[in-house]
Amino acid sequence: MSGIPEKIVEAVSYIRGSVDHLPQIGIILGSGLGNFAHEVTIEKEIPYTDIPHFPASSVTGHAGKLIFGRIEQKQVVVMAGRLHYYEGHTAAGVAFPIRVMKLLGIHTLLLSNAAGGVAPHLFVGDLMIITDHISLFTENPLVGRNEDAFGPRFPDMTEAYSKSLIEKAKSIAAELRIPLKEGVYFGVTGPSFETPAEYRMIKALGGDAVGMSTIQEVILATHAGLKVFGLSIITDLGLGEANNPITHKEVLAAAATAEPSMTALFKALVKAI
Ligand code: HPA
């Protein structure tokens, strides 16, 4: 693996030595959405802490392990527990698992997250396909020396969210009668939720939903040539609930309500890929 940073090589070698089947599809689950992992016919679970140099996850609702196995006969790796910038991980730390999964052989990355809705067409419990994102407020994970082995210095972002996967997801949802919204995901660092003025700004700038994850993973995945599909679960309304403070508990509860629909959609999408 020439040109690949040594720590990534060591992590990949460890995993290759521990699992029989290498994955084609990577899946990252958001806050309160970890039950999707039960859909996997598990071949091997590896706690992050066992993998050399792998950063550890610390948030309630995030387990912190890689799950290898099959969904609908496709080999997948599920990151049960994602790494957030607000936990103190550097942008490069958040990048680490994406690059590891790329080297294990995935060609597609599916992501879910919990997000606050700011667009008037979004309500708590909605599933929103991410059609694009705005990320000027989070650190770009590609800052620093370019890792030429993964991708170019200046990666194109005009189709960060695969149009063909979006079309597939929409036709699956129509078949399964799962209502789907679409919108632009606006990335913030967190961990504080936004002030009312910030929610208004996000809406004015073109965001439909706001969240504290996903952006850096998608930039890294795009850099590495992976196809990406992202889904937000709307867990609170930034602008619609002036006297209703937002809590992490509320986010987890709303995510749990929407999880069955997300699970059905992701399962069918994996099958169709
Ligand atoms: N803001 C930022 N991140 C979030 C929100 C929110 O309102 N809801 C869930 N994650």
Residues whose N, C-alpha, C, O or C-beta is under 5 A from the ligand:
A	BS01	HPA	A114 A115 G116 F193 E194 V210 G211 M212 T235 D236 V251
